[in-house]
């Protein structure tokens, strides 16, 4: 499979480890989405990668539909999306929940933005960049009800926690978090300090991987259980 061919469709069967260049992530209905394995810098293992902006419309729609069903039980009044890759997912989920709109957080500061409504932002894929996460102050009237915060992937938890910090500045605590994929279990160390006591709603869950002579093996005791 060429790099541009990942995330374009589903397969029916998952090969067991060791994995060579892809990890078979299972949807709740048994379909398999093959994800490219990326080695982390410094020889610290590998992760299964999902880039939703490069996925087919079929894959994006399937993930959005399942996530919307799982979020529906929390009855959010408004969905907030994390930039950049979480915005398309948040928009699609909001539409499937019957909402007319969603709120997009951003990293590009417009001249009317306020510094007080911003926080530093980093992630596993861009740990060394200096970014800030902003909330458009004009959107504050929309955040008076039940809020769901969505990102594409939750890995270390740094990005989603930045979103929680930013919403806290606006006096908002989400009733639910959502993601297309929980990547490893490192997010478990970050979320409790922000008052999050349950796993985010998600569709896919992938473990940290370790490379051995015969290929990649899961380097964790398991993956996150489906929503209950």
N, C-alpha and C positions, 0 to 999 in steps of 0.2 A: 504494500500500500504506500503510495506517495504521500508526502506531508499534507498536501492540499485535499487529500481524499478522506481524511479522518472527519468524524462528526457528521457524515452525510447520510447515514442510514443505520438500520438495526440488523443484527444477525440473530439467528435462533439458538445458537449453541456457543457455550463458553469453553475454551480450552483450559485445562488445569495448569497450575504452575509447574515448572518455572516458565515465566513469560519472557518473550524475547524483545519485542518492541512495542507491545500494546497490552493494556489491561482490560479485561472484559467486565464492565460495570453493568449490573443487572437492574432493570426497571422492575417495579412491583408486579407487572403482568408477565414477567419472564423474558421479555425482549432484552437483548444485549446491545449495549453501545460500546464499541471498542474505542478506547482512549489511548493516545500515544503516551509512552512513558518518557519522562524527562528526568535526567540526572541533575540533582541539586549541586550547586557549587561546593567545592571543598570536600568532595567525596562523602557527603553526608546522606547518601541514599538517593531515592528517586520518588517521584510522584506521578500519578495519572493525571493528565492535563485535559481540561475542557475549556474551550474558547467559544462561547456561544455566538459571538459575532461572525464566526467563520462556519457555523453549523448550517445545515440545510433548514429550510422552513419546516420540513416534516419533523426534524428532531427538536427544533425550538418549540414547535406547537405541542408536541407530546410532553415535553418537560413542563411547559407552562400549564397544560391541562391538569396534569397530576398534582402539581404544586398548588394550583387554585383549589382543587378539591380538598386538599389537606389544610389549607388556610381557611376554608369556608367555615369550619367549626368555631373559629375565633371571631367570626363576624366583623372583620375590619371595615371601617367606614372609608378609609383612605389607605392606599399603598404608596410607600416611599421607596424609591430605587437608589441603589448605590452606584456611583460611576466607576468605571465606564461600562464595563461588561454587564453589570446588573440592571442597567436601565431598560434594555429591550425586554428582558425577562419580567421586570416589574410592570411594564406597560402591558404585556400580554396577559399576565396574571390578573391585573386590575380589570381588563376588558372581560375576562372570563368570569370574574366575580360580579359582573354587571355594573361596574363603575363607569362613570363618564370620563374620568381623568385620573391621573396619578401625579405624584410630586417627585421631581427628579432633583437629587442632590448633585452638586457639581464641583469640579476642581478648577474651573476657569472663573476668575473673579470679575464680575461685572461692576461698573462704576458705582452702582447703587447698593451693592452688597455691603454688609457691616462686618467688621472684623470680629465683633463679639459673637457673631453667628458663624464661626469657623473653628476648625480644629486641625492639627497636623494629621497627615494620612500617609501610610505606607502599607505594603503588602509583600507576600512571599515572592511575587514575580517582579516587584520593583522596590526592593528594600532600601536602596540607596538614594532614591529620588526624594526631593524636598517638595512636597505638595501640601495643599490645604484643602480641606473639605468644607464646602459652603452650603448654607441654606438661604435661598432667596427670601428676604424678609417679607415680600409680598405674598408668600405662601402660608404665612403663619395662621391666617384665619381658617385654613383648611385642616389644621392639626388639632382641632378641639374634640374630635371623637376618638374612636378606637383606631389605632395606627398599626400597620404591619410594615416592617422594614425588610427589604429583599436585596440580596446580592446574588451574583451568579454562582460563586464558589466561596465557601467558608473553610479556611485552612488553619492558619495560626490564630485567627480571630482578631488580628490587629485592625483590619479594615472595618469589620462589622462593629467592633468596639468603638472605633472612631465615629461611626454613624450614631451609636448609642450616646456617646459623649456630646455630639452635636445636638441631638434631639433633647438631651437633658438640659442644655443651655436654653432651649425654647420651652422648657417645662413639660416635656413630653416623654412618656415611657411607653414603648410599643407593647401591645398585647401579644404579639407574635413576631418571630423572625422566620425568614424563609430563604432557601437557596436551592438551586438546581442540584448542587453536589456538596456534600461534606467531605473534605479532602484531608485524610488522616484524622487523628483525634487530638491534635494539639490545641484546638479551639476550646477544649474542655477546661484548660487551665486559665483561659482568659475571661470567659463569660460569667462565671459566678461572682466575680468582683463587680460586675455591672448588674447584679440582681437577677441574672438569667439562670434558672434552676432546671430547665428542661432542654433537651436537644432542639435545635431549630427544625422546623418542618423542612423536609428535603425529599428529593426523588432518588438520587444516587448517593452511594457512600463508598469511598475508596480508601485503602490502607496506605500507610507509608511502605515503601518498597526498599529492599536491600539487594544489591547485585552480588551474585556468586558466580562461580566458574561456569555453571550451566544456564545462567540467566537471572531474571529478577524474581524474588520471592517476597511475599508479604512479611513485613517486619513488625507487625503488631498482632495482638491476640485475636483480633477480629475487626469487623467493620460495624458501623453504627446500625442498630436495628431499625427497621422501618417504623414510621409513626404508629402509635397505638391510640 
